[in-house]
Amino acid sequence: MWFHKKQEKKTEVKSFDRENKKPILKCSICNGEQVAGFKDIRTGKFEEVMYIRNEKDLNEFLGQYGIDRISKEY
């Protein structure tokens, strides 16, 4: 009665412009911070989506957008 079963989060697959943007994991050489987002192929502009603290965050980002591989950029 008092305890409820935790409901699993259903991750909804979000879309992005696969023709003009590519997923990038931007990494800092100095302090190791990582930010996942999308880089516009034409302009080179980076759009931050999520701060990555650990492997769980990275897997969540990949799952949200249905991404198999992501490249790192320093």
N, CA, C, O and CB atoms as a CASP TS submission, in Angstrom:
PFRMAT TS
TARGET T0000
AUTHOR 0000-0000-0000
METHOD Language model
MODEL 1
PARENT N/A
ATOM      1  N   MET     1       0.823  -1.186   0.000  1.00  0.00           N
ATOM      2  CA  MET     1       0.000   0.000   0.000  1.00  0.00           C
ATOM      3  C   MET     1       0.869   1.254   0.000  1.00  0.00           C
ATOM      4  O   MET     1       0.608   2.196  -0.747  1.00  0.00           O
ATOM      5  CB  MET     1      -0.937  -0.004   1.202  1.00  0.00           C
ATOM      6  N   TRP     2       1.892   1.262   0.830  1.00  0.00           N
ATOM      7  CA  TRP     2       2.713   2.456   0.934  1.00  0.00           C
ATOM      8  C   TRP     2       3.820   2.497  -0.111  1.00  0.00           C
ATOM      9  O   TRP     2       4.286   3.566  -0.504  1.00  0.00           O
ATOM     10  CB  TRP     2       3.309   2.546   2.309  1.00  0.00           C
ATOM     11  N   PHE     3       4.221   1.341  -0.542  1.00  0.00           N
ATOM     12  CA  PHE     3       5.335   1.290  -1.479  1.00  0.00           C
ATOM     13  C   PHE     3       4.810   1.053  -2.887  1.00  0.00           C
ATOM     14  O   PHE     3       4.011   0.149  -3.130  1.00  0.00           O
ATOM     15  CB  PHE     3       6.340   0.187  -1.081  1.00  0.00           C
ATOM     16  N   HIS     4       5.264   1.864  -3.779  1.00  0.00           N
ATOM     17  CA  HIS     4       4.854   1.741  -5.174  1.00  0.00           C
ATOM     18  C   HIS     4       6.033   1.261  -5.996  1.00  0.00           C
ATOM     19  O   HIS     4       7.182   1.620  -5.740  1.00  0.00           O
ATOM     20  CB  HIS     4       4.316   3.086  -5.720  1.00  0.00           C
ATOM     21  N   LYS     5       5.730   0.457  -6.967  1.00  0.00           N
ATOM     22  CA  LYS     5       6.757  -0.025  -7.873  1.00  0.00           C
ATOM     23  C   LYS     5       7.207   1.134  -8.763  1.00  0.00           C
ATOM     24  O   LYS     5       6.381   1.867  -9.308  1.00  0.00           O
ATOM     25  CB  LYS     5       6.236  -1.221  -8.725  1.00  0.00           C
ATOM     26  N   LYS     6       8.510   1.287  -8.903  1.00  0.00           N
ATOM     27  CA  LYS     6       9.030   2.352  -9.747  1.00  0.00           C
ATOM     28  C   LYS     6       8.650   2.087 -11.190  1.00  0.00           C
ATOM     29  O   LYS     6       8.813   0.979 -11.702  1.00  0.00           O
ATOM     30  CB  LYS     6      10.557   2.476  -9.602  1.00  0.00           C
ATOM     31  N   GLN     7       8.149   3.107 -11.825  1.00  0.00           N
ATOM     32  CA  GLN     7       7.802   2.965 -13.230  1.00  0.00           C
ATOM     33  C   GLN     7       9.036   3.254 -14.068  1.00  0.00           C
ATOM     34  O   GLN     7       9.780   4.199 -13.806  1.00  0.00           O
ATOM     35  CB  GLN     7       6.633   3.908 -13.618  1.00  0.00           C
ATOM     36  N   GLU     8       9.234   2.429 -15.070  1.00  0.00           N
ATOM     37  CA  GLU     8      10.370   2.627 -15.958  1.00  0.00           C
ATOM     38  C   GLU     8      10.112   3.810 -16.866  1.00  0.00           C
ATOM     39  O   GLU     8       8.997   4.027 -17.341  1.00  0.00           O
ATOM     40  CB  GLU     8      10.649   1.366 -16.785  1.00  0.00           C
ATOM     41  N   LYS     9      11.171   4.571 -17.094  1.00  0.00           N
ATOM     42  CA  LYS     9      11.056   5.695 -18.021  1.00  0.00           C
ATOM     43  C   LYS     9      11.075   5.164 -19.435  1.00  0.00           C
ATOM     44  O   LYS     9      11.963   4.396 -19.804  1.00  0.00           O
ATOM     45  CB  LYS     9      12.193   6.726 -17.805  1.00  0.00           C
ATOM     46  N   LYS    10      10.115   5.562 -20.216  1.00  0.00           N
ATOM     47  CA  LYS    10      10.121   5.189 -21.629  1.00  0.00           C
ATOM     48  C   LYS    10      10.846   6.285 -22.377  1.00  0.00           C
ATOM     49  O   LYS    10      10.415   7.438 -22.384  1.00  0.00           O
ATOM     50  CB  LYS    10       8.667   4.980 -22.189  1.00  0.00           C
ATOM     51  N   THR    11      11.947   5.922 -23.005  1.00  0.00           N
ATOM     52  CA  THR    11      12.703   6.915 -23.743  1.00  0.00           C
ATOM     53  C   THR    11      12.098   7.071 -25.130  1.00  0.00           C
ATOM     54  O   THR    11      12.003   6.120 -25.906  1.00  0.00           O
ATOM     55  CB  THR    11      14.194   6.523 -23.830  1.00  0.00           C
ATOM     56  N   GLU    12      11.708   8.262 -25.403  1.00  0.00           N
ATOM     57  CA  GLU    12      11.125   8.591 -26.690  1.00  0.00           C
ATOM     58  C   GLU    12      12.262   8.980 -27.626  1.00  0.00           C
ATOM     59  O   GLU    12      13.086   9.828 -27.282  1.00  0.00           O
ATOM     60  CB  GLU    12      10.066   9.738 -26.566  1.00  0.00           C
ATOM     61  N   VAL    13      12.313   8.378 -28.786  1.00  0.00           N
ATOM     62  CA  VAL    13      13.377   8.675 -29.732  1.00  0.00           C
ATOM     63  C   VAL    13      13.094  10.025 -30.382  1.00  0.00           C
ATOM     64  O   VAL    13      12.078  10.218 -31.050  1.00  0.00           O
ATOM     65  CB  VAL    13      13.504   7.555 -30.804  1.00  0.00           C
ATOM     66  N   LYS    14      14.024  10.948 -30.164  1.00  0.00           N
ATOM     67  CA  LYS    14      13.919  12.288 -30.742  1.00  0.00           C
ATOM     68  C   LYS    14      14.617  12.291 -32.094  1.00  0.00           C
ATOM     69  O   LYS    14      15.466  11.444 -32.372  1.00  0.00           O
ATOM     70  CB  LYS    14      14.536  13.367 -29.793  1.00  0.00           C
ATOM     71  N   SER    15      14.254  13.241 -32.916  1.00  0.00           N
ATOM     72  CA  SER    15      14.872  13.293 -34.237  1.00  0.00           C
ATOM     73  C   SER    15      15.787  14.512 -34.349  1.00  0.00           C
ATOM     74  O   SER    15      15.661  15.483 -33.603  1.00  0.00           O
ATOM     75  CB  SER    15      13.793  13.327 -35.340  1.00  0.00           C
ATOM     76  N   PHE    16      16.700  14.426 -35.296  1.00  0.00           N
ATOM     77  CA  PHE    16      17.569  15.549 -35.634  1.00  0.00           C
ATOM     78  C   PHE    16      17.855  15.475 -37.122  1.00  0.00           C
ATOM     79  O   PHE    16      17.636  14.439 -37.749  1.00  0.00           O
ATOM     80  CB  PHE    16      18.895  15.530 -34.798  1.00  0.00           C
ATOM     81  N   ASP    17      18.335  16.548 -37.677  1.00  0.00           N
ATOM     82  CA  ASP    17      18.606  16.645 -39.107  1.00  0.00           C
ATOM     83  C   ASP    17      19.862  15.837 -39.443  1.00  0.00           C
ATOM     84  O   ASP    17      20.981  16.334 -39.312  1.00  0.00           O
ATOM     85  CB  ASP    17      18.772  18.130 -39.540  1.00  0.00           C
ATOM     86  N   ARG    18      19.668  14.605 -39.870  1.00  0.00           N
ATOM     87  CA  ARG    18      20.787  13.706 -40.140  1.00  0.00           C
ATOM     88  C   ARG    18      21.592  14.094 -41.383  1.00  0.00           C
ATOM     89  O   ARG    18      22.739  13.672 -41.533  1.00  0.00           O
ATOM     90  CB  ARG    18      20.273  12.302 -40.296  1.00  0.00           C
ATOM     91  N   GLU    19      21.008  14.882 -42.261  1.00  0.00           N
ATOM     92  CA  GLU    19      21.725  15.299 -43.474  1.00  0.00           C
ATOM     93  C   GLU    19      22.686  16.441 -43.193  1.00  0.00           C
ATOM     94  O   GLU    19      23.769  16.491 -43.777  1.00  0.00           O
ATOM     95  CB  GLU    19      20.736  15.715 -44.558  1.00  0.00           C
ATOM     96  N   ASN    20      22.310  17.366 -42.305  1.00  0.00           N
ATOM     97  CA  ASN    20      23.108  18.567 -42.086  1.00  0.00           C
ATOM     98  C   ASN    20      23.829  18.611 -40.748  1.00  0.00           C
ATOM     99  O   ASN    20      24.684  19.472 -40.539  1.00  0.00           O
ATOM    100  CB  ASN    20      22.241  19.757 -42.202  1.00  0.00           C
ATOM    101  N   LYS    21      23.501  17.701 -39.839  1.00  0.00           N
ATOM    102  CA  LYS    21      24.143  17.713 -38.525  1.00  0.00           C
ATOM    103  C   LYS    21      24.679  16.340 -38.198  1.00  0.00           C
ATOM    104  O   LYS    21      24.116  15.317 -38.589  1.00  0.00           O
ATOM    105  CB  LYS    21      23.163  18.174 -37.438  1.00  0.00           C
ATOM    106  N   LYS    22      25.793  16.340 -37.463  1.00  0.00           N
ATOM    107  CA  LYS    22      26.360  15.058 -37.050  1.00  0.00           C
ATOM    108  C   LYS    22      26.571  15.087 -35.532  1.00  0.00           C
ATOM    109  O   LYS    22      26.961  16.115 -34.980  1.00  0.00           O
ATOM    110  CB  LYS    22      27.708  14.766 -37.803  1.00  0.00           C
ATOM    111  N   PRO    23      26.313  13.956 -34.857  1.00  0.00           N
ATOM    112  CA  PRO    23      26.478  13.905 -33.405  1.00  0.00           C
ATOM    113  C   PRO    23      27.951  13.933 -33.017  1.00  0.00           C
ATOM    114  O   PRO    23      28.775  13.224 -33.594  1.00  0.00           O
ATOM    115  CB  PRO    23      25.810  12.654 -32.836  1.00  0.00           C
ATOM    116  N   ILE    24      28.262  14.758 -32.037  1.00  0.00           N
ATOM    117  CA  ILE    24      29.637  14.950 -31.587  1.00  0.00           C
ATOM    118  C   ILE    24      29.671  14.910 -30.058  1.00  0.00           C
ATOM    119  O   ILE    24      28.747  15.383 -29.397  1.00  0.00           O
ATOM    120  CB  ILE    24      30.217  16.297 -32.121  1.00  0.00           C
ATOM    121  N   LEU    25      30.732  14.349 -29.511  1.00  0.00           N
ATOM    122  CA  LEU    25      31.004  14.415 -28.087  1.00  0.00           C
ATOM    123  C   LEU    25      32.190  15.350 -27.933  1.00  0.00           C
ATOM    124  O   LEU    25      33.320  14.978 -28.250  1.00  0.00           O
ATOM    125  CB  LEU    25      31.287  12.989 -27.465  1.00  0.00           C
ATOM    126  N   LYS    26      31.945  16.555 -27.452  1.00  0.00           N
ATOM    127  CA  LYS    26      32.991  17.559 -27.307  1.00  0.00           C
ATOM    128  C   LYS    26      33.674  17.351 -25.963  1.00  0.00           C
ATOM    129  O   LYS    26      33.025  17.400 -24.918  1.00  0.00           O
ATOM    130  CB  LYS    26      32.414  19.003 -27.426  1.00  0.00           C
ATOM    131  N   CYS    27      34.983  17.119 -25.989  1.00  0.00           N
ATOM    132  CA  CYS    27      35.739  16.791 -24.781  1.00  0.00           C
ATOM    133  C   CYS    27      36.799  17.857 -24.521  1.00  0.00           C
ATOM    134  O   CYS    27      37.453  18.343 -25.444  1.00  0.00           O
ATOM    135  CB  CYS    27      36.396  15.396 -24.907  1.00  0.00           C
ATOM    136  N   SER    28      36.953  18.205 -23.256  1.00  0.00           N
ATOM    137  CA  SER    28      37.981  19.155 -22.856  1.00  0.00           C
ATOM    138  C   SER    28      39.250  18.399 -22.507  1.00  0.00           C
ATOM    139  O   SER    28      39.205  17.406 -21.780  1.00  0.00           O
ATOM    140  CB  SER    28      37.509  20.016 -21.662  1.00  0.00           C
ATOM    141  N   ILE    29      40.371  18.856 -23.015  1.00  0.00           N
ATOM    142  CA  ILE    29      41.645  18.220 -22.719  1.00  0.00           C
ATOM    143  C   ILE    29      42.066  18.530 -21.281  1.00  0.00           C
ATOM    144  O   ILE    29      42.642  17.679 -20.604  1.00  0.00           O
ATOM    145  CB  ILE    29      42.728  18.686 -23.715  1.00  0.00           C
ATOM    146  N   CYS    30      41.783  19.735 -20.822  1.00  0.00           N
ATOM    147  CA  CYS    30      42.237  20.183 -19.504  1.00  0.00           C
ATOM    148  C   CYS    30      41.565  19.456 -18.346  1.00  0.00           C
ATOM    149  O   CYS    30      42.239  18.878 -17.493  1.00  0.00           O
ATOM    150  CB  CYS    30      41.997  21.653 -19.365  1.00  0.00           C
ATOM    151  N   ASN    31      40.235  19.489 -18.320  1.00  0.00           N
ATOM    152  CA  ASN    31      39.540  18.976 -17.141  1.00  0.00           C
ATOM    153  C   ASN    31      38.661  17.757 -17.415  1.00  0.00           C
ATOM    154  O   ASN    31      38.023  17.254 -16.490  1.00  0.00           O
ATOM    155  CB  ASN    31      38.701  20.059 -16.555  1.00  0.00           C
ATOM    156  N   GLY    32      38.608  17.273 -18.633  1.00  0.00           N
ATOM    157  CA  GLY    32      37.875  16.058 -18.948  1.00  0.00           C
ATOM    158  C   GLY    32      36.377  16.211 -19.088  1.00  0.00           C
ATOM    159  O   GLY    32      35.666  15.214 -19.214  1.00  0.00           O
ATOM    160  N   GLU    33      35.874  17.450 -19.069  1.00  0.00           N
ATOM    161  CA  GLU    33      34.435  17.652 -19.243  1.00  0.00           C
ATOM    162  C   GLU    33      34.011  17.186 -20.632  1.00  0.00           C
ATOM    163  O   GLU    33      34.763  17.306 -21.599  1.00  0.00           O
ATOM    164  CB  GLU    33      34.058  19.141 -19.033  1.00  0.00           C
ATOM    165  N   GLN    34      32.787  16.649 -20.714  1.00  0.00           N
ATOM    166  CA  GLN    34      32.263  16.188 -21.989  1.00  0.00           C
ATOM    167  C   GLN    34      30.852  16.731 -22.176  1.00  0.00           C
ATOM    168  O   GLN    34      30.041  16.734 -21.250  1.00  0.00           O
ATOM    169  CB  GLN    34      32.274  14.641 -22.067  1.00  0.00           C
ATOM    170  N   VAL    35      30.576  17.193 -23.403  1.00  0.00           N
ATOM    171  CA  VAL    35      29.261  17.701 -23.757  1.00  0.00           C
ATOM    172  C   VAL    35      28.841  17.037 -25.059  1.00  0.00           C
ATOM    173  O   VAL    35      29.584  17.044 -26.040  1.00  0.00           O
ATOM    174  CB  VAL    35      29.263  19.260 -23.888  1.00  0.00           C
ATOM    175  N   ALA    36      27.643  16.464 -25.056  1.00  0.00           N
ATOM    176  CA  ALA    36      27.120  15.835 -26.268  1.00  0.00           C
ATOM    177  C   ALA    36      26.221  16.821 -26.987  1.00  0.00           C
ATOM    178  O   ALA    36      25.492  17.592 -26.362  1.00  0.00           O
ATOM    179  CB  ALA    36      26.350  14.529 -25.937  1.00  0.00           C
ATOM    180  N   GLY    37      26.281  16.786 -28.307  1.00  0.00           N
ATOM    181  CA  GLY    37      25.457  17.683 -29.098  1.00  0.00           C
ATOM    182  C   GLY    37      25.605  17.385 -30.575  1.00  0.00           C
ATOM    183  O   GLY    37      26.045  16.310 -30.983  1.00  0.00           O
ATOM    184  N   PHE    38      25.219  18.384 -31.363  1.00  0.00           N
ATOM    185  CA  PHE    38      25.251  18.207 -32.807  1.00  0.00           C
ATOM    186  C   PHE    38      26.027  19.343 -33.457  1.00  0.00           C
ATOM    187  O   PHE    38      25.881  20.507 -33.085  1.00  0.00           O
ATOM    188  CB  PHE    38      23.826  18.135 -33.376  1.00  0.00           C
ATOM    189  N   LYS    39      26.857  18.986 -34.435  1.00  0.00           N
ATOM    190  CA  LYS    39      27.652  19.963 -35.171  1.00  0.00           C
ATOM    191  C   LYS    39      27.082  20.096 -36.567  1.00  0.00           C
ATOM    192  O   LYS    39      26.899  19.103 -37.272  1.00  0.00           O
ATOM    193  CB  LYS    39      29.149  19.556 -35.221  1.00  0.00           C
ATOM    194  N   ASP    40      26.804  21.326 -36.964  1.00  0.00           N
ATOM    195  CA  ASP    40      26.307  21.595 -38.305  1.00  0.00           C
ATOM    196  C   ASP    40      27.449  21.365 -39.287  1.00  0.00           C
ATOM    197  O   ASP    40      28.513  21.969 -39.154  1.00  0.00           O
ATOM    198  CB  ASP    40      25.742  23.050 -38.422  1.00  0.00           C
ATOM    199  N   ILE    41      27.240  20.512 -40.252  1.00  0.00           N
ATOM    200  CA  ILE    41      28.284  20.152 -41.211  1.00  0.00           C
ATOM    201  C   ILE    41      28.695  21.352 -42.059  1.00  0.00           C
ATOM    202  O   ILE    41      29.870  21.505 -42.392  1.00  0.00           O
ATOM    203  CB  ILE    41      27.806  19.011 -42.112  1.00  0.00           C
ATOM    204  N   ARG    42      27.742  22.193 -42.407  1.00  0.00           N
ATOM    205  CA  ARG    42      28.027  23.332 -43.298  1.00  0.00           C
ATOM    206  C   ARG    42      28.702  24.492 -42.582  1.00  0.00           C
ATOM    207  O   ARG    42      29.683  25.043 -43.083  1.00  0.00           O
ATOM    208  CB  ARG    42      26.746  23.821 -43.936  1.00  0.00           C
ATOM    209  N   THR    43      28.186  24.870 -41.409  1.00  0.00           N
ATOM    210  CA  THR    43      28.707  26.046 -40.726  1.00  0.00           C
ATOM    211  C   THR    43      29.739  25.726 -39.655  1.00  0.00           C
ATOM    212  O   THR    43      30.539  26.591 -39.297  1.00  0.00           O
ATOM    213  CB  THR    43      27.583  26.803 -40.112  1.00  0.00           C
ATOM    214  N   GLY    44      29.740  24.506 -39.137  1.00  0.00           N
ATOM    215  CA  GLY    44      30.654  24.129 -38.073  1.00  0.00           C
ATOM    216  C   GLY    44      30.164  24.529 -36.690  1.00  0.00           C
ATOM    217  O   GLY    44      30.869  24.325 -35.702  1.00  0.00           O
ATOM    218  N   LYS    45      28.966  25.098 -36.608  1.00  0.00           N
ATOM    219  CA  LYS    45      28.412  25.535 -35.327  1.00  0.00           C
ATOM    220  C   LYS    45      27.985  24.319 -34.505  1.00  0.00           C
ATOM    221  O   LYS    45      27.362  23.392 -35.023  1.00  0.00           O
ATOM    222  CB  LYS    45      27.212  26.494 -35.545  1.00  0.00           C
ATOM    223  N   PHE    46      28.333  24.340 -33.210  1.00  0.00           N
ATOM    224  CA  PHE    46      28.017  23.233 -32.307  1.00  0.00           C
ATOM    225  C   PHE    46      26.812  23.596 -31.444  1.00  0.00           C
ATOM    226  O   PHE    46      26.770  24.674 -30.851  1.00  0.00           O
ATOM    227  CB  PHE    46      29.237  22.882 -31.417  1.00  0.00           C
ATOM    228  N   GLU    47      25.843  22.701 -31.377  1.00  0.00           N
ATOM    229  CA  GLU    47      24.640  22.887 -30.566  1.00  0.00           C
ATOM    230  C   GLU    47      24.708  21.921 -29.385  1.00  0.00           C
ATOM    231  O   GLU    47      24.600  20.709 -29.570  1.00  0.00           O
ATOM    232  CB  GLU    47      23.335  22.656 -31.413  1.00  0.00           C
ATOM    233  N   GLU    48      24.886  22.452 -28.167  1.00  0.00           N
ATOM    234  CA  GLU    48      24.970  21.618 -26.973  1.00  0.00           C
ATOM    235  C   GLU    48      23.600  21.058 -26.631  1.00  0.00           C
ATOM    236  O   GLU    48      22.597  21.770 -26.687  1.00  0.00           O
ATOM    237  CB  GLU    48      25.536  22.417 -25.785  1.00  0.00           C
ATOM    238  N   VAL    49      23.562  19.772 -26.275  1.00  0.00           N
ATOM    239  CA  VAL    49      22.305  19.139 -25.905  1.00  0.00           C
ATOM    240  C   VAL    49      22.349  18.635 -24.471  1.00  0.00           C
ATOM    241  O   VAL    49      21.392  18.812 -23.717  1.00  0.00           O
ATOM    242  CB  VAL    49      21.988  17.991 -26.855  1.00  0.00           C
ATOM    243  N   MET    50      23.460  18.007 -24.092  1.00  0.00           N
ATOM    244  CA  MET    50      23.507  17.351 -22.790  1.00  0.00           C
ATOM    245  C   MET    50      24.930  17.294 -22.244  1.00  0.00           C
ATOM    246  O   MET    50      25.877  16.995 -22.972  1.00  0.00           O
ATOM    247  CB  MET    50      22.929  15.944 -22.888  1.00  0.00           C
ATOM    248  N   TYR    51      25.065  17.587 -20.947  1.00  0.00           N
ATOM    249  CA  TYR    51      26.344  17.453 -20.256  1.00  0.00           C
ATOM    250  C   TYR    51      26.518  15.985 -19.878  1.00  0.00           C
ATOM    251  O   TYR    51      25.619  15.383 -19.292  1.00  0.00           O
ATOM    252  CB  TYR    51      26.415  18.381 -18.989  1.00  0.00           C
ATOM    253  N   ILE    52      27.665  15.414 -20.210  1.00  0.00           N
ATOM    254  CA  ILE    52      27.923  13.994 -19.961  1.00  0.00           C
ATOM    255  C   ILE    52      28.839  13.861 -18.744  1.00  0.00           C
ATOM    256  O   ILE    52      29.992  14.292 -18.768  1.00  0.00           O
ATOM    257  CB  ILE    52      28.560  13.310 -21.215  1.00  0.00           C
ATOM    258  N   ARG    53      28.304  13.254 -17.679  1.00  0.00           N
ATOM    259  CA  ARG    53      29.081  13.052 -16.461  1.00  0.00           C
ATOM    260  C   ARG    53      29.631  11.638 -16.356  1.00  0.00           C
ATOM    261  O   ARG    53      30.679  11.412 -15.751  1.00  0.00           O
ATOM    262  CB  ARG    53      28.234  13.358 -15.249  1.00  0.00           C
ATOM    263  N   ASN    54      28.911  10.679 -16.954  1.00  0.00           N
ATOM    264  CA  ASN    54      29.345   9.283 -16.851  1.00  0.00           C
ATOM    265  C   ASN    54      28.790   8.491 -18.038  1.00  0.00           C
ATOM    266  O   ASN    54      28.128   9.042 -18.918  1.00  0.00           O
ATOM    267  CB  ASN    54      28.877   8.652 -15.499  1.00  0.00           C
ATOM    268  N   GLU    55      29.072   7.199 -18.041  1.00  0.00           N
ATOM    269  CA  GLU    55      28.660   6.319 -19.143  1.00  0.00           C
ATOM    270  C   GLU    55      27.134   6.245 -19.265  1.00  0.00           C
ATOM    271  O   GLU    55      26.599   6.126 -20.367  1.00  0.00           O
ATOM    272  CB  GLU    55      29.235   4.908 -18.937  1.00  0.00           C
ATOM    273  N   LYS    56      26.448   6.316 -18.137  1.00  0.00           N
ATOM    274  CA  LYS    56      24.980   6.269 -18.133  1.00  0.00           C
ATOM    275  C   LYS    56      24.400   7.459 -18.903  1.00  0.00           C
ATOM    276  O   LYS    56      23.469   7.297 -19.692  1.00  0.00           O
ATOM    277  CB  LYS    56      24.441   6.259 -16.680  1.00  0.00           C
ATOM    278  N   ASP    57      24.954   8.656 -18.673  1.00  0.00           N
ATOM    279  CA  ASP    57      24.496   9.843 -19.392  1.00  0.00           C
ATOM    280  C   ASP    57      24.725   9.704 -20.890  1.00  0.00           C
ATOM    281  O   ASP    57      23.872  10.080 -21.695  1.00  0.00           O
ATOM    282  CB  ASP    57      25.206  11.088 -18.870  1.00  0.00           C
ATOM    283  N   LEU    58      25.883   9.162 -21.259  1.00  0.00           N
ATOM    284  CA  LEU    58      26.199   8.982 -22.679  1.00  0.00           C
ATOM    285  C   LEU    58      25.225   8.008 -23.327  1.00  0.00           C
ATOM    286  O   LEU    58      24.726   8.259 -24.424  1.00  0.00           O
ATOM    287  CB  LEU    58      27.643   8.481 -22.854  1.00  0.00           C
ATOM    288  N   ASN    59      24.956   6.900 -22.650  1.00  0.00           N
ATOM    289  CA  ASN    59      24.010   5.916 -23.187  1.00  0.00           C
ATOM    290  C   ASN    59      22.605   6.496 -23.296  1.00  0.00           C
ATOM    291  O   ASN    59      21.868   6.170 -24.227  1.00  0.00           O
ATOM    292  CB  ASN    59      23.988   4.665 -22.309  1.00  0.00           C
ATOM    293  N   GLU    60      22.232   7.352 -22.352  1.00  0.00           N
ATOM    294  CA  GLU    60      20.923   8.004 -22.401  1.00  0.00           C
ATOM    295  C   GLU    60      20.820   8.924 -23.622  1.00  0.00           C
ATOM    296  O   GLU    60      19.799   8.937 -24.310  1.00  0.00           O
ATOM    297  CB  GLU    60      20.672   8.806 -21.105  1.00  0.00           C
ATOM    298  N   PHE    61      21.874   9.687 -23.886  1.00  0.00           N
ATOM    299  CA  PHE    61      21.897  10.570 -25.044  1.00  0.00           C
ATOM    300  C   PHE    61      21.807   9.770 -26.342  1.00  0.00           C
ATOM    301  O   PHE    61      21.032  10.108 -27.237  1.00  0.00           O
ATOM    302  CB  PHE    61      23.168  11.425 -25.036  1.00  0.00           C
ATOM    303  N   LEU    62      22.596   8.718 -26.433  1.00  0.00           N
ATOM    304  CA  LEU    62      22.591   7.891 -27.638  1.00  0.00           C
ATOM    305  C   LEU    62      21.223   7.259 -27.860  1.00  0.00           C
ATOM    306  O   LEU    62      20.748   7.178 -28.993  1.00  0.00           O
ATOM    307  CB  LEU    62      23.663   6.803 -27.546  1.00  0.00           C
ATOM    308  N   GLY    63      20.597   6.816 -26.789  1.00  0.00           N
ATOM    309  CA  GLY    63      19.281   6.200 -26.883  1.00  0.00           C
ATOM    310  C   GLY    63      18.183   7.187 -27.246  1.00  0.00           C
ATOM    311  O   GLY    63      17.257   6.851 -27.985  1.00  0.00           O
ATOM    312  N   GLN    64      18.286   8.412 -26.723  1.00  0.00           N
ATOM    313  CA  GLN    64      17.272   9.437 -27.010  1.00  0.00           C
ATOM    314  C   GLN    64      17.191   9.758 -28.490  1.00  0.00           C
ATOM    315  O   GLN    64      16.105   9.989 -29.022  1.00  0.00           O
ATOM    316  CB  GLN    64      17.572  10.708 -26.230  1.00  0.00           C
ATOM    317  N   TYR    65      18.335   9.773 -29.157  1.00  0.00           N
ATOM    318  CA  TYR    65      18.369  10.170 -30.559  1.00  0.00           C
ATOM    319  C   TYR    65      18.582   8.994 -31.508  1.00  0.00           C
ATOM    320  O   TYR    65      18.694   9.203 -32.716  1.00  0.00           O
ATOM    321  CB  TYR    65      19.454  11.186 -30.769  1.00  0.00           C
ATOM    322  N   GLY    66      18.640   7.778 -31.004  1.00  0.00           N
ATOM    323  CA  GLY    66      18.813   6.601 -31.849  1.00  0.00           C
ATOM    324  C   GLY    66      20.145   6.588 -32.572  1.00  0.00           C
ATOM    325  O   GLY    66      20.213   6.275 -33.761  1.00  0.00           O
ATOM    326  N   ILE    67      21.209   6.932 -31.849  1.00  0.00           N
ATOM    327  CA  ILE    67      22.549   7.021 -32.429  1.00  0.00           C
ATOM    328  C   ILE    67      23.337   5.769 -32.074  1.00  0.00           C
ATOM    329  O   ILE    67      23.321   5.318 -30.929  1.00  0.00           O
ATOM    330  CB  ILE    67      23.288   8.292 -31.931  1.00  0.00           C
ATOM    331  N   ASP    68      24.031   5.208 -33.070  1.00  0.00           N
ATOM    332  CA  ASP    68      24.861   4.018 -32.835  1.00  0.00           C
ATOM    333  C   ASP    68      26.280   4.398 -32.424  1.00  0.00           C
ATOM    334  O   ASP    68      26.840   3.838 -31.482  1.00  0.00           O
ATOM    335  CB  ASP    68      24.901   3.139 -34.091  1.00  0.00           C
ATOM    336  N   ARG    69      26.852   5.363 -33.150  1.00  0.00           N
ATOM    337  CA  ARG    69      28.229   5.787 -32.896  1.00  0.00           C
ATOM    338  C   ARG    69      28.289   7.298 -32.769  1.00  0.00           C
ATOM    339  O   ARG    69      27.486   8.025 -33.353  1.00  0.00           O
ATOM    340  CB  ARG    69      29.171   5.305 -34.018  1.00  0.00           C
ATOM    341  N   ILE    70      29.258   7.750 -31.993  1.00  0.00           N
ATOM    342  CA  ILE    70      29.465   9.191 -31.827  1.00  0.00           C
ATOM    343  C   ILE    70      30.968   9.442 -31.856  1.00  0.00           C
ATOM    344  O   ILE    70      31.742   8.675 -31.284  1.00  0.00           O
ATOM    345  CB  ILE    70      28.819   9.725 -30.485  1.00  0.00           C
ATOM    346  N   SER    71      31.375  10.509 -32.520  1.00  0.00           N
ATOM    347  CA  SER    71      32.800  10.817 -32.583  1.00  0.00           C
ATOM    348  C   SER    71      33.154  11.890 -31.556  1.00  0.00           C
ATOM    349  O   SER    71      32.330  12.730 -31.196  1.00  0.00           O
ATOM    350  CB  SER    71      33.193  11.278 -34.002  1.00  0.00           C
ATOM    351  N   LYS    72      34.403  11.835 -31.096  1.00  0.00           N
ATOM    352  CA  LYS    72      34.883  12.802 -30.109  1.00  0.00           C
ATOM    353  C   LYS    72      35.620  13.927 -30.825  1.00  0.00           C
ATOM    354  O   LYS    72      36.273  13.725 -31.849  1.00  0.00           O
ATOM    355  CB  LYS    72      35.808  12.120 -29.061  1.00  0.00           C
ATOM    356  N   GLU    73      35.492  15.100 -30.257  1.00  0.00           N
ATOM    357  CA  GLU    73      36.196  16.270 -30.783  1.00  0.00           C
ATOM    358  C   GLU    73      36.823  16.997 -29.607  1.00  0.00           C
ATOM    359  O   GLU    73      36.165  17.214 -28.589  1.00  0.00           O
ATOM    360  CB  GLU    73      35.232  17.216 -31.587  1.00  0.00           C
ATOM    361  N   TYR    74      38.085  17.375 -29.733  1.00  0.00           N
ATOM    362  CA  TYR    74      38.795  18.039 -28.649  1.00  0.00           C
ATOM    363  C   TYR    74      39.003  19.495 -28.927  1.00  0.00           C
ATOM    364  O   TYR    74      39.589  20.202 -28.108  1.00  0.00           O
ATOM    365  CB  TYR    74      40.114  17.382 -28.405  1.00  0.00           C
TER
END
